Amino acid sequence: MTALDVAVIVAYLAAVLAVNRHWAGRIDASGWLTSKNTIGAGFLVFTVVSTNVGAGTIIGTAGATMHSGIGLGLTYGVGVMVGFWVMAAVTRRVRTLAATTDRSSFSEFFRRRYSPSVAIAVGAAVAFLYFFYLAAQFKALAGLLEVWGGWDTRLAGVIAAVLVIWMTAGAGIRSDLYTDVLHFWAMVVTIGAGVAIELVRHGGPGGVMATLQARGQWAGLMNPYTFAGPAFVWLGIGTGALLGLPAMENWQRIDAASDTRSARQAFLWAGLLNALFFAAAVTLGLVAAAALPADTPANHVLFRLIQQSLPPGLVGLAVVGLFAALMSTANTMLMVAVAVLLSDILHVRQERLTAAPQLLRTTRQLTWAVGLAGLAIAWWQPQIVSLIQTALWGSGILLPALVGGLFWPRATSQGALASILVGFPLNFGLSFVDGWHDVSWMPALAVAALLFVGVSIATRRPDAVVAHV
């Protein structure tokens, strides 16, 4: 890496740290957690896209495309795009749930619609899943430092994790929203430039296709079923279209919107932009298949491609873009885990969260604890795609309770609790069984849905719950 590359990276990090430190001394506990009704549509687009485009979108998709074809990128790209549009459709309903409280609407929904017991179960499940999201970002940041800095991967992981935890603990969601603007434009410029440069170097799309056809790889890589079969693609797109609903970070962004119209516009645009980022990652994966040795580790595919291909200055710019994607997502994943632990477990029965003594201090201490847990998981599970899939599909187990609670008056606390307590462990357990790694969520979600409907029909929801919704 040249001095010019280092200068580009240092300048970007300085800008991010300056924004973070600006907000670190200007927030209270409520501002750390929610920042309600303060952000316009433009900023929301930046933060929604920056949060979603992380290790799975760029690094995981590129690596999976090189080794297993376009199935993962196609499934996630289309599913998440439609998922953002579904969020746009429910923004008005979400904003009526907790318009004036100091909790996220996500936490308030389960606490009010069902019971504190359901909120506790949801909080524990979400926090556990977001440890895996966080671990994926730490793992990708470690890979970044390992490839370009020559650092030991474990040391790199610790340094990356400490930086993310320190920044998040200091300034919370307000800093995250503003630094996401920097992250967004860094990603747009660098990933867009990377795709254009790589295609030109390899003779355009036709040149990449000709190379892969000559090696006999083109048909397999372009078959979306190569990754995990047709069930994964079609059920994944259908279910993925709903997975924005149990994503607490989306509810946080709706809470932060200055009004309902701004939130709706932000999610509509975010869906389109997110699909473009997935398309870019798939393109880079196909280029990597034509340009890199077949035994390149999936976690390092994108790093090696950039290292091999880009000239001085642009390497630094590419590192900045990847760092932006990972840092933005890691910040948010960490805050989500902390927020649910505070709202749904530690203080679930307290009407006003900010009335808890020393809340900001507790929040920052909890941020360090959660961050270190994510780092431990990154050491245990080295594959980024596996980490992302564990978290993404695990969150789908909350769909019956969430969708039913929003639209089915007969939904009960008992039904919601049964679906979570059975479906969630079943999904996680099957993910370790040979042959079920990528599709464990299918039977688990089916069981969760059947339990939710069956138990809800068999039990009667107290009238007192209806009055709160």
Sequence and secondary structure as in RCSB ss.txt:
>XXXX:A:sequence
MTALDVAVIVAYLAAVLAVNRHWAGRIDASGWLTSKNTIGAGFLVFTVVSTNVGAGTIIGTAGATMHSGIGLGLT
YGVGVMVGFWVMAAVTRRVRTLAATTDRSSFSEFFRRRYSPSVAIAVGAAVAFLYFFYLAAQFKALAGLLEVWGG
WDTRLAGVIAAVLVIWMTAGAGIRSDLYTDVLHFWAMVVTIGAGVAIELVRHGGPGGVMATLQARGQWAGLMNPY
TFAGPAFVWLGIGTGALLGLPAMENWQRIDAASDTRSARQAFLWAGLLNALFFAAAVTLGLVAAAALPADTPANH
VLFRLIQQSLPPGLVGLAVVGLFAALMSTANTMLMVAVAVLLSDILHVRQERLTAAPQLLRTTRQLTWAVGLAGL
AIAWWQPQIVSLIQTALWGSGILLPALVGGLFWPRATSQGALASILVGFPLNFGLSFVDGWHDVSWMPALAVAAL
LFVGVSIATRRPDAVVAHV
>XXXX:A:secstr
  HHHHHHHHHHHHHHHHHHHHHHTS  HHHHHT TT B HHHHHHHHHHHHSSTIIIIIHHHHHHHH SHHHHH
HHHHHHHHHHHHHHTHHHHHTTSSSSSS HHHHHHHHHT HHHHHHHHHHHHHHHHHHHHHHHHHHHHHHHHHH 
  HHHHHHHHHHHHHHHHHHHHHHHHHHHHHHHHHHHHHHHHHHHHHHHHHTTHHHHHHHHHHHTT HHHHH TT
TTT HHHHHHHHHHHTTTTTT HHHHHHHHHBSSHHHHHHHHHHHHHHHHHHHHHHHHHHHHHHHHS TT  GGG
HHHHHHHHH  TTHHHHHHHHHHHHHHHHHHHHHHHHHHHHIIIIITTT S GGGSTTHHHHHHHHHHHHHHHHH
HHHHH   HHHHHHHHHHHHGGGHHHHHHHHH TT  HHHHHHHHHHHHHHHHHHTTSTT TTTTHHHHHHHHHH
HHHHHHHHS   HHHHTT 
